[in-house]
Amino acid sequence: MSNLYFTIAVFFFLAALAVLLVRHTRRLRSARNADWEQLLGRLERVDRSKIATIAQDVLGDGAGEGGVEPQFELDGETISEMLGGLEGLEILERNCQVLIDLAAYVQRWYPEALVVAEQLRLNARELEWHVGRLKGAAQTGNLQTAFGDYAQRAVVIYYLMTQHVLELYTRTSASGTAQLQAAL
Amino acid sequence: MHLSALDKFLWVAGFIATGILILVLFYRHRARSFPIFTALLALSFVGVPVLYFVNSHWGLRAYYKGYWIRASLDMLIQLGVVYEVASHVFAPLGKWAPDVRHSFIRLVGGSVLVALVLTLLASPARTRLIETVIVRGTFFSSALMVELFVGLVVLSAGAGLPWKTDAARIAQGFGIYSLVSVVYDTLNTWLGWAHQGSTIRLLSEIRITALLGVLAYWIVTLWQEAPEPREMPDSMRIQIFHLQRQVEYDLGRIRGWRKI
């Protein structure tokens, strides 16, 4: 009788492992084998001008003298409206995965690009952390108060990641830079 | 212990395949990247003839002692292989990525716990204590290995860390063999030597055949050369280095805002 329980337990154990393996292998495989068109196709549409506005509110436009200085004017409600709430941030989170895969794509020809890809991956993890905090706040009914704190930082990370991925493609003279610029 | 012609064939085939794989690892310079994996194969390569010799000259009791020493070493080195594969995935720049270190420790702890609970649930249908211990021990080892390899895939996918081809091949082979071993060890708990000795032998032969398949898979895939990367000009290398610094600096800047 004891072995019957043991066998049932092993069955569920292996079934759980199989489900985990299939789900996560799919993600790894799609990142490793995706071609250029597939990668770009995974990028979800976002309003670039709004992303830039939110990011430049704390970054300025980086043009130095005569350029736009950091304003720190946007509050949580405005940012939420501009982004489309938590759903908008979740799109940025998913796009971050694509940005990492785009950086890894360059690595296929230039393994040295790994240093940038790894740093971008850490940035994406940071964005995930901010979005995770907001999801937690949404469950406790504190989304509005937390939005200003975390969302703007998440947007800044995303904005800078797009700039850095573009720069990586430009520096390595990778094909498709113009296409990427249009997609981002 | 009487060995059938098929047993002898499987033993010799496993010995030869392991030898070929070791040669492949050295010839393709992969032994340097995977020294623990190479050591595991070397132990297996040396262990097979030594155990055969012990069994032929000193009998079953000495064979069991030798078996246990080898199995214990094998288990420890297998854990080393998990760490080696994990290092290739989670330490892409030579040191462990900060966001996965704790998750990996939790993965190892959780896997040991689950494997232990499952092992304690088993009641092998054996009359001798040594046989019970062997069945439980091999089940624990197989369950732990299959958990760890699936765990590595889950962790790396969650963290967005890609697998290098060689590490992926080694992990795939281990994962498949460990899975077959878990099924074998589970069925084995139901069976007793007195009445089902032939079934146990058949299952054992199926497991060794699976191992031969994995060895063949490793020989073929680890022999293949990875595509030659393009040579990166020095100017580009410097620009990439600066870009990496810039990305790192930006992240620090954003983290700094949190403190305000």
Interface residues (C-beta under 8 A of the other chain):
Chain A: S2 N3 Y5 F6 T7 A9 V10 F13 L14 L17 L20 L21 H24 T25 R27 L28 A31 R32 V58 Q97 I100 A104 Q107 R108 W109 Y110 P111 E112 A113 L114 V115 V116 E118 Q119 L120 R121 L122 N123 A124 R125 E126 R153 V156 I157 L160 H164 E167 L168 R171 T172 S173
Chain B: P92 L93 A97 P98 D99 V114 L118 L121 A122 S123 A125 A143 V146 E147 V150 V153 V154 S156 A157 G158 A159 G160 L161 P162 W163 G175 L179 V182 V183 T186 T189 W190 P227 P229 R230 M232 M236 R237 Q239 I240 F241 L243 Q244 Q246 V247 E248 D250 L251 I254 R255 W257 R258
